[in-house]
């Protein structure tokens, strides 16, 4: 993969990560959900991104 494509994937994953944080921490969602949603997304994003970087 080219460097530009990897940078694009990083931007997409970062935007999705921020979206996950904003949704998980907004008013009305259970307080116990946020750590699992954020941690789960971060885990999956690292799994996806590690394979793209090789």
Secondary structure as UniProt FT lines:
FT   HELIX           3..24
FT   TURN            27..28
FT   TURN            31..32
FT   HELIX           33..52
//
